[in-house]
Amino acid sequence: MAQQKKSQRHRSGLKAHRQSDRRNLRNRTMKKAIRQSTRACLDGAQSKDAKLPEAVAKAMSLIDKAAQKGAIHWKAAARKKSRLAHRIAKQAAQPAVAAK
């Protein structure tokens, strides 16, 4: 969204808005990738997928990168990683569900 320069607008405010738009897009993209990789891990754990360790490593890496970039808080990242590990362990302990 290109903004028109007006006499009533501060250039610094316009720049700050452009920066916030870029950061918002990057943060949304990172969060979406975290949700998708987390879902892939949980689906893999439920179906006893052989590629589960790689999926888990990718999800943990994405969470760490998002925290490092500031897209999510570092405590939120730790919480997500912990909950993911617990859910995977719980689903791995259950017997595989047969598809009907």
LOTORFI-525136 format. One record per atom (N, C-alpha, C, CB): residue number from 0; residue in three letters; atom name; x, y, z. Coordinates in steps of 0.2 Angstrom, whole numbers, plus 2048, in hexadecimal, padded with zeros to 3 digits. Glycine has a CB too. Layout:
# residues N
ATOM   num   residuo   atomo    px    py    pz
ATOM   NUM       ALA      CA     X     Y     Z
...
# end
This chain:
# residues 100
ATOM   num   residuo   atomo    px    py    pz
ATOM     0       MET       N   804   7FA   800
ATOM     0       MET      CA   800   800   800
ATOM     0       MET       C   804   806   800
ATOM     0       MET      CB   7FB   800   806
ATOM     1       ALA       N   805   809   7FA
ATOM     1       ALA      CA   809   80F   7FA
ATOM     1       ALA       C   805   815   7FD
ATOM     1       ALA      CB   80B   810   7F3
ATOM     2       GLN       N   808   819   801
ATOM     2       GLN      CA   805   81F   804
ATOM     2       GLN       C   807   825   800
ATOM     2       GLN      CB   806   81F   80B
ATOM     3       GLN       N   803   829   800
ATOM     3       GLN      CA   804   830   7FD
ATOM     3       GLN       C   808   834   802
ATOM     3       GLN      CB   7FE   833   7FA
ATOM     4       LYS       N   80C   838   800
ATOM     4       LYS      CA   80F   83D   804
ATOM     4       LYS       C   80B   843   805
ATOM     4       LYS      CB   816   83F   802
ATOM     5       LYS       N   809   844   80B
ATOM     5       LYS      CA   805   84A   80C
ATOM     5       LYS       C   808   84F   811
ATOM     5       LYS      CB   7FE   848   80F
ATOM     6       SER       N   806   855   811
ATOM     6       SER      CA   80A   859   816
ATOM     6       SER       C   808   858   81D
ATOM     6       SER      CB   807   861   814
ATOM     7       GLN       N   803   854   81E
ATOM     7       GLN      CA   801   852   825
ATOM     7       GLN       C   804   84C   828
ATOM     7       GLN      CB   7F9   852   826
ATOM     8       ARG       N   808   849   824
ATOM     8       ARG      CA   80B   842   826
ATOM     8       ARG       C   812   843   827
ATOM     8       ARG      CB   80A   83D   820
ATOM     9       HIS       N   815   840   82C
ATOM     9       HIS      CA   81C   840   82D
ATOM     9       HIS       C   81F   83B   829
ATOM     9       HIS      CB   81D   840   835
ATOM    10       ARG       N   825   83C   826
ATOM    10       ARG      CA   829   837   823
ATOM    10       ARG       C   82B   832   827
ATOM    10       ARG      CB   82F   83A   81F
ATOM    11       SER       N   82D   833   82D
ATOM    11       SER      CA   82F   82E   832
ATOM    11       SER       C   829   829   833
ATOM    11       SER      CB   832   831   838
ATOM    12       GLY       N   823   82C   834
ATOM    12       GLY      CA   81D   828   835
ATOM    12       GLY       C   81C   823   82F
ATOM    12       GLY      CB   817   82C   836
ATOM    13       LEU       N   81C   826   829
ATOM    13       LEU      CA   81B   822   823
ATOM    13       LEU       C   820   81C   823
ATOM    13       LEU      CB   81C   826   81D
ATOM    14       LYS       N   827   81E   824
ATOM    14       LYS      CA   82C   818   824
ATOM    14       LYS       C   82A   813   829
ATOM    14       LYS      CB   833   81B   825
ATOM    15       ALA       N   828   815   82F
ATOM    15       ALA      CA   827   811   835
ATOM    15       ALA       C   821   80C   833
ATOM    15       ALA      CB   825   814   83B
ATOM    16       HIS       N   81C   80F   82F
ATOM    16       HIS      CA   817   80B   82D
ATOM    16       HIS       C   819   806   828
ATOM    16       HIS      CB   811   80F   82A
ATOM    17       ARG       N   81D   808   823
ATOM    17       ARG      CA   820   803   81E
ATOM    17       ARG       C   824   7FD   822
ATOM    17       ARG      CB   824   806   819
ATOM    18       GLN       N   828   7FF   827
ATOM    18       GLN      CA   82B   7FA   82A
ATOM    18       GLN       C   827   7F5   82E
ATOM    18       GLN      CB   830   7FD   82F
ATOM    19       SER       N   822   7F8   831
ATOM    19       SER      CA   81D   7F4   835
ATOM    19       SER       C   819   7EF   830
ATOM    19       SER      CB   818   7F8   839
ATOM    20       ASP       N   818   7F1   82A
ATOM    20       ASP      CA   815   7ED   825
ATOM    20       ASP       C   819   7E7   823
ATOM    20       ASP      CB   813   7F1   81F
ATOM    21       ARG       N   820   7E9   822
ATOM    21       ARG      CA   824   7E3   820
ATOM    21       ARG       C   825   7DE   826
ATOM    21       ARG      CB   82B   7E6   81F
ATOM    22       ARG       N   826   7E1   82C
ATOM    22       ARG      CA   827   7DC   832
ATOM    22       ARG       C   821   7D8   833
ATOM    22       ARG      CB   828   7E0   838
ATOM    23       ASN       N   81B   7DB   832
ATOM    23       ASN      CA   814   7D7   833
ATOM    23       ASN       C   814   7D2   82E
ATOM    23       ASN      CB   80E   7DC   832
ATOM    24       LEU       N   816   7D3   828
ATOM    24       LEU      CA   816   7CE   823
ATOM    24       LEU       C   81B   7C8   825
ATOM    24       LEU      CB   817   7D1   81C
ATOM    25       ARG       N   821   7CA   827
ATOM    25       ARG      CA   826   7C5   828
ATOM    25       ARG       C   824   7C1   82E
ATOM    25       ARG      CB   82C   7C8   82A
ATOM    26       ASN       N   821   7C4   833
ATOM    26       ASN      CA   81F   7C1   83A
ATOM    26       ASN       C   819   7BC   838
ATOM    26       ASN      CB   81C   7C6   83F
ATOM    27       ARG       N   814   7BE   834
ATOM    27       ARG      CA   80E   7BA   832
ATOM    27       ARG       C   811   7B4   82E
ATOM    27       ARG      CB   809   7BE   82E
ATOM    28       THR       N   816   7B5   82A
ATOM    28       THR      CA   818   7AF   826
ATOM    28       THR       C   81C   7AA   82B
ATOM    28       THR      CB   81D   7B2   821
ATOM    29       MET       N   820   7AD   82F
ATOM    29       MET      CA   823   7A8   834
ATOM    29       MET       C   81E   7A4   838
ATOM    29       MET      CB   828   7AC   839
ATOM    30       LYS       N   819   7A8   83B
ATOM    30       LYS      CA   814   7A4   83F
ATOM    30       LYS       C   810   79F   83B
ATOM    30       LYS      CB   80F   7AA   842
ATOM    31       LYS       N   80F   7A1   835
ATOM    31       LYS      CA   80B   79C   831
ATOM    31       LYS       C   810   796   830
ATOM    31       LYS      CB   809   79F   82A
ATOM    32       ALA       N   816   797   82E
ATOM    32       ALA      CA   81B   791   82E
ATOM    32       ALA       C   81B   78D   834
ATOM    32       ALA      CB   822   793   82B
ATOM    33       ILE       N   81B   790   83A
ATOM    33       ILE      CA   81B   78C   840
ATOM    33       ILE       C   815   788   841
ATOM    33       ILE      CB   81C   791   846
ATOM    34       ARG       N   80F   78B   83F
ATOM    34       ARG      CA   809   787   840
ATOM    34       ARG       C   809   781   83B
ATOM    34       ARG      CB   803   78C   83E
ATOM    35       GLN       N   80B   782   835
ATOM    35       GLN      CA   80B   77D   830
ATOM    35       GLN       C   810   777   832
ATOM    35       GLN      CB   80D   77F   829
ATOM    36       SER       N   816   779   834
ATOM    36       SER      CA   81B   774   836
ATOM    36       SER       C   819   770   83D
ATOM    36       SER      CB   822   777   837
ATOM    37       THR       N   816   774   841
ATOM    37       THR      CA   813   771   847
ATOM    37       THR       C   80E   76C   845
ATOM    37       THR      CB   810   776   84C
ATOM    38       ARG       N   809   76D   841
ATOM    38       ARG      CA   804   769   83F
ATOM    38       ARG       C   807   763   83B
ATOM    38       ARG      CB   7FF   76D   83A
ATOM    39       ALA       N   80C   764   837
ATOM    39       ALA      CA   80F   75E   834
ATOM    39       ALA       C   812   759   839
ATOM    39       ALA      CB   815   761   82F
ATOM    40       CYS       N   815   75C   83E
ATOM    40       CYS      CA   818   758   843
ATOM    40       CYS       C   813   754   847
ATOM    40       CYS      CB   81C   75C   849
ATOM    41       LEU       N   80D   757   849
ATOM    41       LEU      CA   808   753   84C
ATOM    41       LEU       C   805   74E   848
ATOM    41       LEU      CB   803   758   84F
ATOM    42       ASP       N   804   750   842
ATOM    42       ASP      CA   801   74B   83D
ATOM    42       ASP       C   806   745   83C
ATOM    42       ASP      CB   800   74E   836
ATOM    43       GLY       N   80D   746   83C
ATOM    43       GLY      CA   812   741   83B
ATOM    43       GLY       C   812   73D   841
ATOM    43       GLY      CB   818   744   83A
ATOM    44       ALA       N   811   740   847
ATOM    44       ALA      CA   812   73C   84D
ATOM    44       ALA       C   80B   737   84E
ATOM    44       ALA      CB   812   741   853
ATOM    45       GLN       N   806   73A   84B
ATOM    45       GLN      CA   800   736   84C
ATOM    45       GLN       C   800   730   847
ATOM    45       GLN      CB   7FA   73A   84A
ATOM    46       SER       N   803   731   841
ATOM    46       SER      CA   803   72C   83C
ATOM    46       SER       C   80A   728   83D
ATOM    46       SER      CB   803   72E   835
ATOM    47       LYS       N   80E   729   842
ATOM    47       LYS      CA   814   725   843
ATOM    47       LYS       C   819   726   83D
ATOM    47       LYS      CB   813   71E   844
ATOM    48       ASP       N   819   72C   83A
ATOM    48       ASP      CA   81D   72E   834
ATOM    48       ASP       C   825   72D   836
ATOM    48       ASP      CB   81C   735   831
ATOM    49       ALA       N   829   72A   831
ATOM    49       ALA      CA   830   729   832
ATOM    49       ALA       C   834   730   832
ATOM    49       ALA      CB   833   724   82D
ATOM    50       LYS       N   831   735   82E
ATOM    50       LYS      CA   834   73B   82E
ATOM    50       LYS       C   833   740   833
ATOM    50       LYS      CB   832   73E   827
ATOM    51       LEU       N   830   73D   839
ATOM    51       LEU      CA   82E   742   83E
ATOM    51       LEU       C   834   746   841
ATOM    51       LEU      CB   82B   73D   844
ATOM    52       PRO       N   83A   742   842
ATOM    52       PRO      CA   83F   746   845
ATOM    52       PRO       C   841   74C   841
ATOM    52       PRO      CB   845   742   846
ATOM    53       GLU       N   841   74C   83B
ATOM    53       GLU      CA   843   752   836
ATOM    53       GLU       C   83E   757   837
ATOM    53       GLU      CB   844   74F   82F
ATOM    54       ALA       N   837   755   837
ATOM    54       ALA      CA   832   75A   838
ATOM    54       ALA       C   832   75D   83E
ATOM    54       ALA      CB   82B   756   837
ATOM    55       VAL       N   834   75A   844
ATOM    55       VAL      CA   834   75D   84A
ATOM    55       VAL       C   83A   762   84A
ATOM    55       VAL      CB   835   757   850
ATOM    56       ALA       N   840   760   848
ATOM    56       ALA      CA   846   764   848
ATOM    56       ALA       C   844   76B   844
ATOM    56       ALA      CB   84C   761   844
ATOM    57       LYS       N   840   76A   83E
ATOM    57       LYS      CA   83F   770   83A
ATOM    57       LYS       C   83A   774   83E
ATOM    57       LYS      CB   83B   76E   833
ATOM    58       ALA       N   835   771   841
ATOM    58       ALA      CA   830   776   845
ATOM    58       ALA       C   834   779   84B
ATOM    58       ALA      CB   82B   771   848
ATOM    59       MET       N   838   776   84E
ATOM    59       MET      CA   83C   779   854
ATOM    59       MET       C   840   77F   851
ATOM    59       MET      CB   840   774   858
ATOM    60       SER       N   843   77D   84B
ATOM    60       SER      CA   848   782   848
ATOM    60       SER       C   844   789   846
ATOM    60       SER      CB   84B   77F   842
ATOM    61       LEU       N   83E   788   843
ATOM    61       LEU      CA   83A   78D   841
ATOM    61       LEU       C   838   791   848
ATOM    61       LEU      CB   834   78B   83E
ATOM    62       ILE       N   836   78E   84D
ATOM    62       ILE      CA   834   791   853
ATOM    62       ILE       C   83A   795   856
ATOM    62       ILE      CB   831   78C   858
ATOM    63       ASP       N   840   792   856
ATOM    63       ASP      CA   846   796   858
ATOM    63       ASP       C   847   79C   854
ATOM    63       ASP      CB   84C   791   859
ATOM    64       LYS       N   847   79B   84D
ATOM    64       LYS      CA   848   7A1   849
ATOM    64       LYS       C   843   7A7   84A
ATOM    64       LYS      CB   848   79F   842
ATOM    65       ALA       N   83D   7A5   84B
ATOM    65       ALA      CA   837   7AA   84C
ATOM    65       ALA       C   839   7AE   852
ATOM    65       ALA      CB   830   7A7   84C
ATOM    66       ALA       N   83B   7AA   858
ATOM    66       ALA      CA   83D   7AE   85E
ATOM    66       ALA       C   843   7B2   85D
ATOM    66       ALA      CB   83E   7A8   863
ATOM    67       GLN       N   848   7B0   859
ATOM    67       GLN      CA   84E   7B4   858
ATOM    67       GLN       C   84C   7BA   854
ATOM    67       GLN      CB   853   7AF   854
ATOM    68       LYS       N   848   7BA   84F
ATOM    68       LYS      CA   846   7BF   84B
ATOM    68       LYS       C   841   7C4   84F
ATOM    68       LYS      CB   843   7BD   845
ATOM    69       GLY       N   83E   7C2   854
ATOM    69       GLY      CA   839   7C6   858
ATOM    69       GLY       C   832   7C5   856
ATOM    69       GLY      CB   83B   7CD   857
ATOM    70       ALA       N   831   7C0   852
ATOM    70       ALA      CA   82A   7BF   84F
ATOM    70       ALA       C   826   7BC   855
ATOM    70       ALA      CB   82A   7BA   84A
ATOM    71       ILE       N   829   7B8   85A
ATOM    71       ILE      CA   825   7B6   860
ATOM    71       ILE       C   82A   7B7   866
ATOM    71       ILE      CB   823   7AF   85F
ATOM    72       HIS       N   827   7B7   86B
ATOM    72       HIS      CA   82B   7B8   871
ATOM    72       HIS       C   82F   7B2   873
ATOM    72       HIS      CB   827   7BA   878
ATOM    73       TRP       N   835   7B3   876
ATOM    73       TRP      CA   839   7AD   877
ATOM    73       TRP       C   836   7A8   87C
ATOM    73       TRP      CB   840   7AF   87A
ATOM    74       LYS       N   832   7AA   881
ATOM    74       LYS      CA   82E   7A6   885
ATOM    74       LYS       C   829   7A2   882
ATOM    74       LYS      CB   82C   7AA   88B
ATOM    75       ALA       N   826   7A6   87D
ATOM    75       ALA      CA   820   7A3   879
ATOM    75       ALA       C   823   79D   875
ATOM    75       ALA      CB   81D   7A8   874
ATOM    76       ALA       N   829   79E   872
ATOM    76       ALA      CA   82D   799   86E
ATOM    76       ALA       C   82E   793   872
ATOM    76       ALA      CB   833   79C   86B
ATOM    77       ALA       N   831   794   878
ATOM    77       ALA      CA   832   78F   87D
ATOM    77       ALA       C   82C   78B   87F
ATOM    77       ALA      CB   836   791   883
ATOM    78       ARG       N   827   78E   880
ATOM    78       ARG      CA   820   78B   881
ATOM    78       ARG       C   81E   787   87B
ATOM    78       ARG      CB   81B   790   883
ATOM    79       LYS       N   81E   78A   875
ATOM    79       LYS      CA   81C   786   86F
ATOM    79       LYS       C   820   780   86E
ATOM    79       LYS      CB   81D   78A   869
ATOM    80       LYS       N   827   780   86F
ATOM    80       LYS      CA   82B   77A   86E
ATOM    80       LYS       C   82A   775   874
ATOM    80       LYS      CB   833   77C   86F
ATOM    81       SER       N   829   777   87A
ATOM    81       SER      CA   827   772   87F
ATOM    81       SER       C   820   76F   87E
ATOM    81       SER      CB   827   776   886
ATOM    82       ARG       N   81B   773   87C
ATOM    82       ARG      CA   815   770   87B
ATOM    82       ARG       C   815   76B   875
ATOM    82       ARG      CB   80F   775   87A
ATOM    83       LEU       N   819   76D   870
ATOM    83       LEU      CA   819   769   86A
ATOM    83       LEU       C   81D   762   86C
ATOM    83       LEU      CB   81D   76C   864
ATOM    84       ALA       N   822   762   86F
ATOM    84       ALA      CA   826   75C   872
ATOM    84       ALA       C   821   758   876
ATOM    84       ALA      CB   82C   75E   876
ATOM    85       HIS       N   81D   75B   87A
ATOM    85       HIS      CA   819   757   87E
ATOM    85       HIS       C   813   754   87A
ATOM    85       HIS      CB   816   75B   884
ATOM    86       ARG       N   810   757   875
ATOM    86       ARG      CA   80B   754   871
ATOM    86       ARG       C   80E   74F   86D
ATOM    86       ARG      CB   808   75A   86D
ATOM    87       ILE       N   814   750   86A
ATOM    87       ILE      CA   816   74A   866
ATOM    87       ILE       C   818   744   86A
ATOM    87       ILE      CB   81D   74D   863
ATOM    88       ALA       N   81B   745   870
ATOM    88       ALA      CA   81C   73F   874
ATOM    88       ALA       C   815   73C   876
ATOM    88       ALA      CB   820   741   87B
ATOM    89       LYS       N   810   740   877
ATOM    89       LYS      CA   80A   73D   879
ATOM    89       LYS       C   807   739   873
ATOM    89       LYS      CB   805   742   87C
ATOM    90       GLN       N   807   73C   86D
ATOM    90       GLN      CA   804   738   868
ATOM    90       GLN       C   808   732   866
ATOM    90       GLN      CB   804   73D   862
ATOM    91       ALA       N   80F   733   867
ATOM    91       ALA      CA   813   72D   865
ATOM    91       ALA       C   812   727   869
ATOM    91       ALA      CB   81B   72F   865
ATOM    92       ALA       N   810   729   870
ATOM    92       ALA      CA   80F   723   874
ATOM    92       ALA       C   808   720   873
ATOM    92       ALA      CB   80E   726   87B
ATOM    93       GLN       N   803   723   870
ATOM    93       GLN      CA   7FD   720   86E
ATOM    93       GLN       C   7FE   71C   868
ATOM    93       GLN      CB   7F8   726   86D
ATOM    94       PRO       N   7F9   716   868
ATOM    94       PRO      CA   7FA   712   862
ATOM    94       PRO       C   7F7   716   85B
ATOM    94       PRO      CB   7F5   70C   863
ATOM    95       ALA       N   7FA   714   856
ATOM    95       ALA      CA   7F8   717   84F
ATOM    95       ALA       C   7F0   716   84E
ATOM    95       ALA      CB   7FC   715   84A
ATOM    96       VAL       N   7ED   71C   84C
ATOM    96       VAL      CA   7E6   71B   84A
ATOM    96       VAL       C   7E5   719   843
ATOM    96       VAL      CB   7E2   722   84B
ATOM    97       ALA       N   7E1   714   842
ATOM    97       ALA      CA   7E0   711   83B
ATOM    97       ALA       C   7DB   716   837
ATOM    97       ALA      CB   7DE   70A   83B
ATOM    98       ALA       N   7DD   717   831
ATOM    98       ALA      CA   7D8   71B   82D
ATOM    98       ALA       C   7D3   717   82B
ATOM    98       ALA      CB   7DC   71E   827
ATOM    99       LYS       N   7CD   71A   82B
ATOM    99       LYS      CA   7C7   716   828
ATOM    99       LYS       C   7C5   717   821
ATOM    99       LYS      CB   7C1   717   82D
# end
